[in-house]
Amino acid sequence: MTRKKSRTIQAPVRGKNEASDTQTLTGDIRRMIAEARVTVAVAANSTLTLLYWRIGRRIGTEVLQGERAEYGQRIISTISKQLVEENGQSFSVKNLQRMIQFAEVFSDEKIVVSLIRQLSWTHFIALIPLKDPLKRDFYAEMCRIERWSVRTLRAKIDSMLFERTALSRKPEELIRVELDALRDNGHMTPDLVFRDPYLLDFLNLKDSYSERDLETAILRDMEAFLLELGGGFTFVTRQKRMVIDGEDHYLDLLFYHRKLRRLVAVELKLGAFKAADKGQMELYLRWLEKHEQEPGEESPLGLILCAEGGTETVALLQLDAAGIRVGQYLTELPAKELLQRHLHQAVEMSRAQIENRAGGEAEGVRDD
């Protein structure tokens, strides 16, 4: 009798290609899950925030107006008690009052719908207490454009970013025009981007220091410096070499701003702004325009950062027309009250200069 040989069936060996394919597929699925969760979270936030706005609008128009206003608060308390029992503390009296304020200060539903794609309910809670509508709209739109976190938004408000922009120093009707353009088509202007003063306390510069020390400290803390400059800035290089008439010239720092589509040249000065600084920066800007500007880009802009302001000199030289901005930098933060006073005086002075200039131009037209 012949014994048959048994055959052993072996499982296929898992090769390197199969393991790699599995890892790739797993990674792709993880990303799909993460993206879906983000999409769901954004949709949920938008739906919830719009619900809060509509609740606030309904209570505000039906309960707190007309003859019923005198007992409106009692009605809110009753509504809140019932809603909290059914839906939790999100509908407490305090939160219902926030919803009412929300609908009051953001009265246009279309604007709310455009903002809730990027802003959460917590963002709006930070914005609601701002009394000035222009200031509130500035922070809301900049938050939407630059996608600030709630923490960043609160920090920007606390550092008085609006008051430090060139925009805040314009007449109110011109501020509204720029904010409307930002909302409608995302149009960013230099007046929205540049500020004065710049708060550079994070550099930890004490006592005496040189321009090179200042530049080195900025490069060391470039991430924090970019945050202070604002969204859209990208660092290009330091000590940009320019050969003009056989002589070497060096620009301290060179950046590019994506929204403005411009190179931004930055010069650092230890003292106050001087008239000669304008000529130096103009020379650098024209060289950059000739040798570095790419097709489709706008003309380069210059930012001269000084330890001390030179408000009258800056006004007389009309630097805006030359594409040059001057900003003071502070390496130590002053008391908030002093900063507020300083910024208020700067705003009043700038607006007076604009009005005087407009009055002079009108007088010239009449003389003609």
C-alpha positions in Angstrom: 0.0 0.0 0.0 1.4 3.3 -1.1 1.2 6.2 1.4 0.3 9.5 -0.1 2.5 12.4 0.7 0.6 15.2 2.6 0.8 18.7 1.1 1.1 21.6 3.4 -0.7 24.7 2.2 1.2 27.8 3.3 -0.4 31.2 3.8 0.9 33.8 1.4 3.8 35.8 2.8 2.8 39.4 3.4 5.2 41.5 1.4 6.6 45.0 2.0 4.3 46.4 -0.7 1.2 45.1 1.0 2.3 46.5 4.4 3.0 49.9 2.7 -0.3 49.9 1.0 -2.1 49.2 4.2 -0.3 52.0 6.1 -1.1 54.4 3.3 -4.8 53.4 3.2 -5.1 53.6 6.9 -3.5 57.1 6.9 -5.8 58.3 4.2 -8.9 57.0 6.1 -7.7 58.7 9.3 -7.4 62.0 7.4 -10.9 61.6 6.0 -12.3 60.9 9.4 -10.5 64.0 10.9 -11.7 66.2 8.0 -15.3 65.0 8.4 -15.2 65.7 12.1 -14.0 69.2 11.5 -16.7 69.7 8.9 -19.4 68.5 11.3 -18.0 70.7 14.1 -18.0 73.8 11.9 -21.6 73.0 10.7 -22.7 72.4 14.2 -21.1 75.7 15.5 -22.7 77.7 12.6 -26.1 76.2 13.2 -25.9 76.8 17.0 -24.6 80.4 16.7 -27.3 81.3 14.2 -29.9 79.7 16.5 -28.7 81.9 19.4 -28.9 85.0 17.1 -32.5 84.2 16.1 -33.5 83.5 19.7 -32.0 86.9 20.7 -33.8 88.6 17.9 -37.1 87.0 18.7 -36.9 87.8 22.4 -35.7 91.3 21.7 -38.4 92.2 19.3 -41.3 90.5 21.0 -40.6 90.8 24.7 -38.3 93.8 25.3 -40.0 96.4 23.0 -43.2 98.3 23.3 -45.6 98.0 26.1 -44.2 94.7 27.4 -40.7 96.0 28.1 -41.5 96.8 31.7 -41.9 93.2 32.6 -39.6 91.7 30.0 -37.0 90.6 32.4 -39.5 88.5 34.3 -40.6 86.8 31.1 -36.9 86.1 30.3 -36.5 84.4 33.7 -39.6 82.3 33.1 -38.4 81.3 29.6 -35.0 80.5 30.9 -36.2 78.3 33.6 -38.3 76.2 31.2 -35.5 76.0 28.6 -32.8 75.0 31.1 -34.9 72.1 32.4 -35.3 70.8 28.9 -31.9 71.8 27.2 -29.4 72.6 29.9 -27.5 75.7 31.1 -26.8 77.0 27.6 -30.2 78.8 28.0 -29.6 80.4 31.4 -30.7 84.0 32.0 -27.2 85.2 31.5 -26.8 83.4 28.2 -30.3 84.6 26.9 -29.2 88.1 27.7 -26.1 87.6 25.7 -28.2 86.3 22.8 -30.3 89.5 22.9 -27.2 91.6 22.9 -25.8 89.5 20.1 -28.9 90.3 17.9 -28.7 94.0 18.9 -25.1 94.6 18.0 -25.0 92.4 15.0 -28.4 93.4 13.6 -27.9 92.2 10.0 -28.5 88.5 9.7 -26.6 88.3 6.4 -23.4 89.6 8.1 -23.9 87.1 10.9 -24.2 84.3 8.3 -21.0 85.4 6.7 -19.1 85.5 10.0 -20.2 82.2 11.5 -18.3 80.2 9.0 -15.1 81.1 10.9 -16.3 82.6 14.2 -17.7 80.5 17.0 -20.2 81.6 19.7 -17.2 82.2 22.0 -15.7 84.6 19.5 -19.0 86.6 19.5 -19.0 86.6 23.3 -15.6 88.4 23.2 -16.9 90.9 20.6 -20.3 91.7 22.1 -19.0 94.0 24.9 -17.2 96.3 22.4 -19.3 99.6 22.4 -17.8 101.1 19.2 -19.5 99.6 16.1 -16.5 100.3 13.9 -14.1 98.7 16.4 -16.3 95.7 16.7 -16.7 95.3 13.0 -12.9 95.6 12.5 -12.2 92.8 15.0 -14.9 90.6 13.6 -13.7 91.0 10.0 -10.0 90.6 10.8 -10.8 87.6 12.9 -12.7 86.1 9.9 -10.0 86.9 7.4 -7.0 85.8 9.5 -8.8 83.0 11.3 -7.9 84.0 14.8 -8.5 81.7 17.7 -10.6 83.0 20.6 -7.4 83.4 22.6 -5.8 85.5 19.8 -8.9 87.6 19.4 -9.0 88.5 23.1 -5.2 89.3 23.0 -5.7 91.6 20.0 -8.5 93.4 21.7 -6.5 93.7 25.0 -3.5 95.1 23.1 -5.7 97.7 21.5 -4.9 96.6 18.0 -7.7 98.7 16.4 -6.4 101.9 18.0 -2.9 101.1 16.8 -3.8 100.7 13.1 -3.6 103.6 10.7 -7.3 102.9 9.9 -8.4 104.1 13.3 -6.9 107.5 12.6 -9.2 108.2 9.6 -12.6 109.9 9.7 -15.4 107.4 10.6 -16.9 107.5 7.1 -13.6 106.4 5.5 -13.2 103.7 8.1 -16.6 102.3 7.2 -15.7 102.3 3.5 -12.6 100.2 4.1 -14.4 97.8 6.5 -17.2 97.3 3.9 -14.6 96.5 1.2 -12.9 94.0 3.5 -16.3 92.3 4.2 -17.5 92.3 0.7 -14.5 91.2 -1.3 -11.6 90.6 1.3 -9.8 93.8 0.0 -6.9 94.4 2.4 -5.3 97.9 2.5 -2.0 99.0 4.2 -4.1 101.0 6.7 -5.5 97.7 8.0 -2.1 96.1 8.1 0.3 98.6 9.6 0.2 99.8 13.2 1.8 102.3 15.6 3.2 101.5 18.1 4.4 97.9 17.7 4.6 96.0 21.0 7.9 94.1 21.1 8.1 93.4 24.9 8.6 89.7 24.1 12.1 90.5 22.9 13.2 91.1 26.5 15.6 93.9 25.6 16.7 95.8 28.6 18.7 99.0 29.2 21.0 99.8 26.3 21.1 97.8 23.1 22.3 98.3 19.5 20.4 98.0 16.2 22.1 94.7 15.6 20.9 93.5 19.1 17.4 94.5 18.1 17.6 92.7 14.8 19.1 89.6 16.4 16.3 89.5 19.0 13.7 89.8 16.3 15.2 86.9 14.3 15.4 84.8 17.5 11.7 85.4 18.2 10.5 85.6 14.6 7.3 83.7 15.3 6.2 86.3 17.9 7.4 89.1 15.7 5.3 87.9 12.8 2.3 87.6 15.1 2.7 91.3 16.1 3.2 92.3 12.5 -0.1 90.6 11.7 -1.4 87.8 9.4 -0.1 87.5 5.9 3.5 88.4 6.5 6.2 86.0 5.4 9.9 86.5 6.3 12.2 86.6 3.2 15.7 87.6 4.4 17.8 89.7 6.7 20.5 92.2 5.6 19.3 92.2 2.0 22.4 93.3 -0.1 21.8 96.0 -2.7 24.6 97.3 -5.0 23.9 100.8 -6.1 26.5 102.9 -8.0 29.1 100.3 -6.9 28.3 100.7 -3.2 26.8 98.0 -1.0 23.6 98.9 0.9 21.9 96.5 3.3 18.2 96.4 4.2 17.6 95.2 7.8 14.7 92.9 7.1 12.6 91.9 4.1 9.1 90.5 4.2 6.3 89.6 1.8 2.6 90.2 2.5 0.3 87.8 0.7 -2.9 89.8 0.9 -1.3 93.0 -0.2 0.9 91.1 -2.7 3.8 93.4 -1.9 7.3 93.1 -0.6 7.7 95.0 2.7 11.1 96.5 3.6 11.7 97.0 7.3 14.4 99.3 8.7 15.2 99.4 12.4 16.2 102.7 14.1 17.2 103.3 17.7 16.2 106.9 18.0 13.5 109.1 16.6 12.5 109.2 13.0 14.6 111.6 10.9 13.8 113.2 7.5 16.9 111.4 6.1 15.3 108.1 6.8 12.8 108.7 4.1 15.4 109.1 1.4 17.1 105.9 2.5 13.9 103.9 2.4 12.8 105.4 -0.9 16.1 104.3 -2.4 15.6 100.7 -1.1 12.0 100.6 -2.4 13.0 101.7 -5.9 15.8 99.1 -6.0 13.4 96.4 -4.9 10.8 97.5 -7.4 13.4 97.2 -10.2 15.2 94.0 -9.2 12.9 92.0 -6.9 9.3 92.8 -7.8 7.5 89.9 -9.6 4.9 90.3 -12.3 1.4 90.8 -10.8 2.8 92.2 -7.5 2.1 95.8 -6.3 5.0 98.2 -5.6 7.0 97.4 -2.4 6.2 99.2 0.8 8.6 100.4 3.5 8.2 100.3 7.3 10.6 102.3 9.4 10.5 101.1 13.1 11.8 103.7 15.5 12.3 103.8 19.2 10.7 107.3 19.4 7.9 108.8 17.3 8.3 111.8 15.0 4.7 112.7 14.4 5.1 116.2 13.0 8.0 115.2 10.8 6.1 112.2 9.4 3.0 114.4 8.7 5.1 117.1 6.9 6.8 114.6 4.7 3.5 112.9 3.6 5.1 109.5 3.7 2.0 107.6 2.7 2.3 108.9 -0.8 5.8 107.4 -1.0 4.6 104.0 0.2 6.4 104.4 3.5 5.1 103.9 7.0 6.7 104.9 10.3 5.9 103.0 13.5 7.3 103.3 17.0 8.2 100.1 18.8 8.0 99.6 22.5 10.3 97.0 24.1 8.5 97.5 27.5 4.8 97.8 27.8 3.5 101.0 29.4 0.5 101.0 31.8 -2.7 100.5 29.8 -4.1 103.9 30.8 -1.0 105.6 29.4 -1.2 103.6 26.1 -4.9 104.5 25.8 -4.1 108.2 26.4 -1.3 108.1 23.8 -3.4 106.4 21.2 -6.3 108.7 21.8 -4.1 111.8 21.3 -2.6 110.2 18.1 -6.1 109.5 16.7 -7.2 113.1 17.4 -4.1 114.6 15.8 -4.3 112.4 12.7 -8.0 113.2 12.1 -7.3 116.9 12.6 -4.5 116.8 10.1 -6.8 115.0 7.5 -9.5 117.6 8.1 -7.0 120.5 7.7 -5.6 119.0 4.6 -9.1 118.5 3.1 -10.0 122.1 4.1 -6.9 123.4 2.4 -7.7 121.6 -0.8 -11.2 122.9 -0.8 -9.9 126.4 -0.2 -7.6 126.0 -3.2 -10.4 124.9 -5.4 -12.5 128.0 -4.5 -9.5 130.3 -5.2 -9.1 128.8 -8.6 
